[in-house]
Each structure stands twice: as C-alpha cells, then as structure tokens.
Amino acid sequence: MSKRYELSKEELIRRINLQNDLQTSDLCIRGATDKYRPPVFKVNARFTYFANGEVKTELLDTVRGKDVFIFQDVENHEVLKLNDGKNNVVMTVNDHVMSLLVTIDAVRMAGAGKITLVVPAYPYARQHKRKGREGLTASLLGHIYEMQGVSRIITLDLHSREIPNAFSCCNLDNLHASYQIIRELSKIVDLTGKTEDLVIVSPDTGAIDRNKFYASGLKLPLAMIYKERDYSIVTQDAHSTNIKAVKLLGDVKGKVAFIADDMLGTGGTLLKAMGFLKEQGATKVICAISLPFFTGNAIEQFDQAYKEGLFYRIIGTNAVYHEELLNREWYISTDVSGLFANVITRIHYNQSLSDLLDNRNIIEKIVKIQNAPAATPAEAASEENK
C-alpha cells in the first residue's frame, strides 16, 4: 500500500488510524496514532457447562450493531476444556446444537446488527426426507435459527438440496471443497492420463451429481456403483451394512478409481464399495470426503482395510476435526479455512460469491498446470502464492 500510493509507511499508518478513529463509535479514542492498530475480529466470550448438562454463553465484548459470525463445529468430539479450563468435556452433536442456540440468543439479546452461522457440518442434515411417521429435523433447526434472527448460514456440502427449501427468509450458502480436493488429488495421481488412467466412480445414485462434476471438470469417464439395500437392517458400525447386492456400471479394470462423497459416518458403505472396485480390477482406490465424521470404530476398520490393500488414500477436509486421523498414513487432510474466510469477507463487504461457489475455472487451471512443462522453482512458488 505504501508503494502503491507513494506514501511513507509512517504517513500511511497515521492516515489509517485517523480513518479508523473517525469511524469508531467510542467517545474516547484509544491507542497510539503512530503505530498500526490491527483490527480485532474475535468477540471474547465465556462458555459455562453445568453439571446437569446445561450450557450458558456470556459475551465479554460489545456486539451492538455489528455483523456477527458464530462458528460451531457440531461434529467435534474431542476433549474440550470448559469453565475456564477446569472441566474436560466431550460434547455430543446435541450438546453443540444447544450451545449454538444459547450463543445465538446471547448475541441477539446483545443487539447484534446481523447474525451469520458458520457450521461446516450442518447438524441433522441426514434427516431431510420423511418416509413415514418421522420429523424433518433439518427443517426444524432451520426454522429455529430463523426465529432467533439468523439472517445467513454458511455450510459445506449439504447432504441434500432439499434443506435450503426449508428456509423462508434466511440465506444459505452451500460451499464445496472440490478445488481443495483436486489440488490434493493432483499430488498423488496423474490427472493428465499420461502415466495412469483415472476414472471417476459414483458410490451410489445419490452422489451421481457430485461425481459428475468431477468427471466433467477433469474431462474423465464416469462410472457408478449400484447398490441393492435391505432397509429393514439398521447399521450400527462399519461392518453391519444393509447392502445386499452391488453392481458396477462402467469399467475400472487397470485404472485408478476416484470416489467422491459428502460425508462418511461408520464407513460401511464406502468400505464395501472400495473392496468391490478392487475386485473389479482397479489398481488404486482413492476417496474424497467433504465431512469425514468417522463415527464409532470407523478409524480402526479403515486401518484394517488399508492393510488389506482395499484403498490407497482418503482425502478429507478439516471441516471436521479428528486428531486421531491426522496421524494415519492413508489420510490426507485438506484445508478449507481459506475458503470460508474468503466467503465471510465477501459477505461482510457485500461482494459476489459466484466464483467461490462454482470453481470450475480454478479446477481447469490445475489440469492445465499438470499438462504444462515442468515449472521452475520460482514459477511454482509464484503459482502457489496465487
């Protein structure tokens, strides 16, 4: 900025501080005028977890009239230090949802101008379709958020397109980690087809659109696994699957099979699909999961499957945090925090999200880079910075 406007750094800092002080609502200006004062975005808060399971949120900073973003990882089952570090608590999804609602209420009561929820994993997303005497819990939560004054929700890879239809006035931005996943995929497999053939495989009919996106973006063939299920069986772990028969529509023999799905729970469906693809002659099986829940004993089951050679790598995002997964040789974690940060910045400044929600152009650049001659170290560093 100093070079661009031909100002000394000292003069630029004074002008920035003057502009900030003119815009502040404080009657008493705080801080030195000759030193850069970086903006503070985090609202300090105290979260209390009571012995009976109740939670309370207290805001320690003012949020009156401000644009507030509330983050909540509802699938975080790591040990959390609550009550000023005095208690170690492992929270369930329901605990996280209740904590989120209590926080929304505290922010609303404190006079926030606008409330946005950032929930990488939308809670109860799998309860979006009513087949009998059951509720639509994904829709129920949406109505509660709206009633509490939430104006926008930012999430990653919603399980169903039906969920946004549950909102009457709240905006929902459904992000996709396809660019981040393909970036990691390009490091472990040749996307150009010069050294190995790659085929995109949809694990079921529900994931066909997602895998069609990868196939069209990478200009690769698309296959699909068709599964016959017995819905009288309720799955409890990775081995007690309700799949009765599996058929492949396409060819994977002698090729690297790439499967993309939105979430992984117990992993039974994916384990069976990977074993089936190996039986069909796939040389490698690589999976990409936007929301790697790995519930129950799924990690141990995938450890065993990896030893048996059923798959090569699994690419997951850090939208769901698993400390145990990061130490696994077969697991690759890709960072989506930059994606969320860009979206939040654009929303705050009322800018377009189009190129972030549909990143086909960025994916094409990755493919072109692989097709291009090897770049020099300086050129590679420049491209990475972009």
Long-range contacts (C-beta under 8 A, 24 or more apart in sequence): 10-34, 25-65, 43-68, 45-103, 45-106, 46-84, 47-82, 47-99, 47-103, 48-82, 48-83, 49-82, 49-83, 49-87, 49-89, 53-95, 55-95, 55-98, 55-99, 55-102, 56-102, 57-99, 57-102, 57-103, 57-105, 57-106, 58-106, 59-106, 59-107, 59-110, 62-110, 63-107, 63-110, 63-111, 63-112, 64-110, 64-111, 64-112, 64-113, 65-111, 65-112, 65-113, 66-112, 66-113, 67-112, 67-113, 67-114, 67-116, 67-348, 68-107, 68-112, 68-113, 68-114, 68-115, 68-116, 69-116, 69-117, 69-118, 69-344, 70-100, 70-103, 70-104, 70-107, 70-115, 70-116, 70-117, 70-118, 71-118, 71-119, 72-96, 72-99, 72-100, 72-103, 72-117, 72-118, 72-119, 73-119, 73-120, 73-121, 73-319, 73-320, 73-321, 74-100, 74-119, 74-121, 74-123, 75-121, 75-291, 75-293, 75-320, 76-320, 76-321, 78-321, 78-322, 78-323, 93-123, 93-124, 96-123, 97-123, 97-124, 97-141, 101-144, 101-148, 104-145, 104-148, 104-149, 104-150, 105-148, 108-148, 108-149, 114-151, 114-152, 115-148, 115-149, 115-150, 115-151, 116-150, 116-151, 116-152, 116-153, 116-154, 116-344, 116-347, 117-145, 117-150, 117-152, 117-153, 117-154, 118-153, 118-154, 118-155, 118-340, 118-344, 119-153, 119-154, 119-155, 120-155, 120-156, 120-291, 120-317, 120-319, 120-320, 120-336, 120-340, 121-155, 121-156, 121-263, 121-291, 121-293, 121-319, 121-320, 122-153, 122-155, 122-158, 122-159, 122-163, 125-158, 125-159, 125-160, 125-163, 125-263, 126-159, 128-159, 128-160, 128-162, 128-163, 129-160, 129-162, 136-166, 138-163, 138-166, 139-163, 139-166, 142-166, 142-167, 142-170, 145-170, 146-170, 152-347, 154-340, 154-343, 154-344, 154-347, 156-290, 156-291, 156-317, 156-319, 156-336, 157-262, 157-263, 157-290, 157-291, 158-262, 159-262, 159-263, 173-343, 173-347, 173-353, 173-357, 174-357, 175-336, 175-339, 175-340, 175-343, 175-356, 175-357, 176-290, 176-357, 176-359, 177-290, 177-317, 177-319, 177-334, 177-336, 177-339, 178-213, 178-214, 178-217, 178-359, 178-363, 179-339, 179-359, 179-362, 179-363, 179-366, 180-317, 180-334, 180-335, 180-336, 180-339, 181-260, 181-288, 181-290, 181-315, 181-317, 181-334, 182-214, 182-217, 182-218, 182-363, 182-366, 183-334, 183-366, 184-315, 184-332, 184-334, 185-258, 185-286, 185-288, 185-315, 186-366, 186-369, 186-370, 188-286, 188-312, 188-313, 188-332, 189-256, 189-258, 189-284, 189-286, 190-370, 191-218, 191-366, 191-367, 191-370, 192-367, 192-370, 192-371, 193-220, 196-255, 196-256, 196-283, 197-254, 197-255, 197-256, 198-255, 198-256, 198-258, 199-223, 199-250, 199-251, 199-252, 199-255, 199-256, 199-257, 199-258, 200-258, 200-259, 200-260, 201-225, 201-250, 201-252, 201-257, 201-258, 201-259, 201-273, 201-277, 202-259, 202-260, 203-259, 203-261, 203-269, 203-270, 203-273, 204-269, 207-260, 207-261, 207-262, 210-260, 210-261, 210-262, 211-259, 211-260, 214-258, 214-260, 217-360, 217-363, 217-364, 218-363, 218-367, 219-367, 221-250, 221-251, 222-250, 223-248, 223-249, 223-250, 223-251, 223-252, 223-257, 224-248, 224-249, 224-250, 225-249, 225-273, 225-276, 225-277, 227-269, 235-266, 235-268, 236-266, 236-296, 237-266, 237-268, 237-296, 237-297, 237-298, 237-301, 238-266, 238-267, 238-268, 238-271, 238-296, 238-297, 238-298, 238-301, 238-302, 239-268, 239-271, 239-301, 240-268, 241-268, 241-269, 241-271, 241-272, 243-268, 243-269, 243-272, 246-272, 246-273, 246-276, 248-276, 248-277, 248-280, 252-277, 252-280, 252-281, 252-282, 253-280, 253-281, 253-282, 254-281, 254-283, 255-281, 255-282, 255-283, 256-282, 256-283, 256-284, 256-285, 256-286, 256-312, 257-282, 257-284, 257-285, 257-286, 258-286, 258-287, 258-288, 259-285, 259-286, 259-287, 259-288, 260-287, 260-288, 260-289, 261-287, 261-288, 261-289, 261-290, 262-289, 262-290, 262-291, 263-289, 263-290, 263-291, 263-292, 263-293, 264-289, 264-291, 264-292, 264-293, 264-294, 264-298, 264-316, 265-293, 265-295, 265-298, 266-295, 266-296, 266-298, 267-294, 267-298, 267-301, 267-302, 271-301, 271-302, 271-305, 271-310, 274-305, 274-310, 274-311, 275-305, 275-310, 278-309, 278-310, 284-311, 284-312, 285-310, 285-311, 285-312, 286-311, 286-312, 286-313, 286-314, 286-315, 287-311, 287-313, 287-314, 287-315, 288-314, 288-315, 288-316, 289-314, 289-315, 289-316, 289-317, 290-316, 290-317, 290-319, 291-317, 291-319, 291-320, 292-316, 292-317, 292-320, 292-322, 292-325, 293-320, 294-322, 294-325, 299-324, 299-325, 299-328, 302-328, 302-330, 303-328, 303-330, 306-330
